[in-house]
Amino acid sequence: MKILTSFPVLFLAALLAAGAVGCKKGPKNVTTIEGRRTTAPGPDNMSGTNPGVGKGVNNGGTLTDDGSSKSNNVKIGNIDEEGLGKRPNPDDVTEDSLILASQTVSFEYDKSSVKSSERSKVEAAAAYLKNEPRYLLKVEGHCDERGTEEYNRALGERRALSIREYLLTLGVSADRVTTISFGKDRPAVPGHDESAYSQNRRGAFIVLKPKQ
Amino acid sequence: MKKAFNYWACVFTTWMGLTLLLQAQDPVIDIVNTSTGGVKPVPIALSGYTGEVAKVLRFDLEVAGFIIVAEDVAQYSLAGRNETDVEGRLTDRLSKASLLAKKYADASPRTQAHALADDVIQAIHRTPGVCRTRIAFKTEHGTSSEISISDYDGNNAVELTHDRAIVAAPTWIPGRKSLLYTSYRAGYPDIYSHALATGERKPVARYSGLNTSAAVSPDGRRVAMILSKSGSPDLFVSDLDGGNLVQLTKTKEDESSPCWSPDGSRICVASRVSGAVSLYTVNSRGGEMTRLRTAGVTRCTEPDWSPDGKSIVFTSQMGGFQICTVPASGGEAQILVEGEDPSWAPNSRTVVFVRRNKGQRTLSLLDVPTKRVKNIPLNLGNCSQPAWAK
């Protein structure tokens, strides 16, 4: 549980670093900017490589400065106000896509619900998380190439969220599971036939191991 | 952009008698062409042009619903030269009337040719040409993709982003040289705005889950987008900087690809709220979703509202993908051509879209009235998600 309790601390640290903390009222009522990451952001991989581009993308801690800070509040913690898990900072974790690779969930064409035949895979992922309480989980949603692009990006997210919802009913804590959709941008296999399509319609589990 | 350079107008003749002539003209383009089901292209002859200028004129006019023919069967004749600057005289061959006579200067031969084509299109169609407009699109590089911008015909393409991540769903801020797009550069799909002049880039939405499919309102002040922070991909609207976020749909199923009506009052979005994905409109300040009737086609996504407000172009998926239009108030859908991800030009006539051949995707231009298609002939790599600057 170490990592879980350390997240709020990291969050506060990030806010302080960004110099955007409305802390005057005390920690209870810290006003943060909705949508801001809970921890320091990833590296700015553009700086230096692309002059003139990305100047406005700083370290992520000062996202949408005045515009949204007036109107939006988010609770400090690992769950945002709607109950989605906060995104862990990619710098703070090591991604392991192999541990649960055999539990990749497959989906029916154009469907986002977890089939009953695939539930055991989600249950295996839940059991794994129970045994590894320090680890977090990222669920990737993917689609075959037959939908249109942004439609698939939304469908992939819906698939990842369906898996996440099932994980939560199995007792996995909401703050341990984040989702990401790749739509049809990251097929598991190339090819343009049903065999390729069925392998590409998937929800993959990426275990996030906190760095010490 | 249209007046990016100065040109001398009307060097040797004037527009005398033009009004009378146009009134007398037969509306030839209203005749139905049986081969495509669209209206007939307008036959025009070109003479005196060489090299790049000839190529540009031919391409521009073909995209705009003309067909290049021999002098004796042409309705219009465009004659001129381009040894130094581009010159052009446009004549109606039936009435022998001169419709246009201009000489261009102070720009590259390519730009001068585009300007002449725009003037010819204006003189005959009586709507502004789009030959000097720009598009943005997604270019794939293996497992990542970037955003590129180019002239509408694919020339002068420049890669705008260098994120080495998935970058997708570009859209222009109307009237400004700025784009919004989705980038996974920080590990997750987030929406950024990007000013072309300064290179300044700002995050617009970086909530947990999905942030994508940005579309800026015609007044340039608000952003419609798809976020999943509520637990499912829903339609949201915010200020251009991401502030004052409002959730417009609250379905369990997913919404995608919003676009704005030209008056900014409504947003059209694809949704699976009632099973198969179809198009809906919703008041941009909130309200019920209303299904847009698209009789004759199913599985509709990727709507784009025409700048004149009359028509919505979208992709229907019935086996393959088809580019379709439907009146903005709903009704009978018209299937135009195989393809996906359409985006209207500012003239509400031309559409840029994506053609797929197995894994390879290329950009094409569709003239909606004639249903004629011109591929962008340059090899721009694997391209998708074109967005026409308006």
Chai-1 contact restraints between the chains, C-beta under 6 A:
chainA,res_idxA,chainB,res_idxB,connection_type,confidence,min_distance_angstrom,max_distance_angstrom,comment,restraint_id
A,G35,B,R206,contact,1.0,0.0,6.0,A-B,restraint_1
A,G35,B,Y207,contact,1.0,0.0,6.0,A-B,restraint_2
A,P41,B,A186,contact,1.0,0.0,6.0,A-B,restraint_3
A,G42,B,A186,contact,1.0,0.0,6.0,A-B,restraint_4
A,G42,B,G187,contact,1.0,0.0,6.0,A-B,restraint_5
A,T49,B,H162,contact,1.0,0.0,6.0,A-B,restraint_6
A,N50,B,H162,contact,1.0,0.0,6.0,A-B,restraint_7
A,G52,B,G199,contact,1.0,0.0,6.0,A-B,restraint_8
A,V53,B,G199,contact,1.0,0.0,6.0,A-B,restraint_9
A,G54,B,R201,contact,1.0,0.0,6.0,A-B,restraint_10
A,K55,B,G199,contact,1.0,0.0,6.0,A-B,restraint_11
A,K55,B,E200,contact,1.0,0.0,6.0,A-B,restraint_12
A,G56,B,E200,contact,1.0,0.0,6.0,A-B,restraint_13
A,G56,B,R201,contact,1.0,0.0,6.0,A-B,restraint_14
A,G56,B,K202,contact,1.0,0.0,6.0,A-B,restraint_15
A,V57,B,R201,contact,1.0,0.0,6.0,A-B,restraint_16
A,L63,B,P203,contact,1.0,0.0,6.0,A-B,restraint_17
A,L63,B,R206,contact,1.0,0.0,6.0,A-B,restraint_18
A,T64,B,D241,contact,1.0,0.0,6.0,A-B,restraint_19
A,T64,B,G242,contact,1.0,0.0,6.0,A-B,restraint_20
A,G67,B,D239,contact,1.0,0.0,6.0,A-B,restraint_21
A,G67,B,D241,contact,1.0,0.0,6.0,A-B,restraint_22
A,G67,B,G242,contact,1.0,0.0,6.0,A-B,restraint_23
A,G67,B,G243,contact,1.0,0.0,6.0,A-B,restraint_24
A,S68,B,G242,contact,1.0,0.0,6.0,A-B,restraint_25
A,S68,B,G243,contact,1.0,0.0,6.0,A-B,restraint_26
A,S71,B,N244,contact,1.0,0.0,6.0,A-B,restraint_27
A,D80,B,S208,contact,1.0,0.0,6.0,A-B,restraint_28
A,E82,B,K229,contact,1.0,0.0,6.0,A-B,restraint_29
A,E82,B,S230,contact,1.0,0.0,6.0,A-B,restraint_30
A,E82,B,G231,contact,1.0,0.0,6.0,A-B,restraint_31
A,L84,B,S208,contact,1.0,0.0,6.0,A-B,restraint_32
A,L84,B,G209,contact,1.0,0.0,6.0,A-B,restraint_33
A,L84,B,K229,contact,1.0,0.0,6.0,A-B,restraint_34
A,K86,B,S208,contact,1.0,0.0,6.0,A-B,restraint_35
A,R87,B,Y188,contact,1.0,0.0,6.0,A-B,restraint_36
A,R87,B,S208,contact,1.0,0.0,6.0,A-B,restraint_37
A,P90,B,G187,contact,1.0,0.0,6.0,A-B,restraint_38
A,T148,B,T301,contact,1.0,0.0,6.0,A-B,restraint_39
A,T148,B,E302,contact,1.0,0.0,6.0,A-B,restraint_40
A,T148,B,T315,contact,1.0,0.0,6.0,A-B,restraint_41
A,T148,B,E340,contact,1.0,0.0,6.0,A-B,restraint_42
A,E149,B,Q385,contact,1.0,0.0,6.0,A-B,restraint_43
A,E150,B,A169,contact,1.0,0.0,6.0,A-B,restraint_44
A,E150,B,S213,contact,1.0,0.0,6.0,A-B,restraint_45
A,E150,B,S256,contact,1.0,0.0,6.0,A-B,restraint_46
A,E150,B,S257,contact,1.0,0.0,6.0,A-B,restraint_47
A,Y151,B,S256,contact,1.0,0.0,6.0,A-B,restraint_48
A,Y151,B,T301,contact,1.0,0.0,6.0,A-B,restraint_49
A,R153,B,T212,contact,1.0,0.0,6.0,A-B,restraint_50
A,A154,B,I226,contact,1.0,0.0,6.0,A-B,restraint_51
A,A154,B,P233,contact,1.0,0.0,6.0,A-B,restraint_52
A,A154,B,D254,contact,1.0,0.0,6.0,A-B,restraint_53
A,A154,B,S256,contact,1.0,0.0,6.0,A-B,restraint_54
A,E157,B,L210,contact,1.0,0.0,6.0,A-B,restraint_55
A,E157,B,S228,contact,1.0,0.0,6.0,A-B,restraint_56
A,E157,B,P233,contact,1.0,0.0,6.0,A-B,restraint_57
A,R158,B,D254,contact,1.0,0.0,6.0,A-B,restraint_58
A,T179,B,G209,contact,1.0,0.0,6.0,A-B,restraint_59
A,I180,B,Y188,contact,1.0,0.0,6.0,A-B,restraint_60
A,S181,B,L210,contact,1.0,0.0,6.0,A-B,restraint_61
A,D185,B,I166,contact,1.0,0.0,6.0,A-B,restraint_62
A,H192,B,K358,contact,1.0,0.0,6.0,A-B,restraint_63
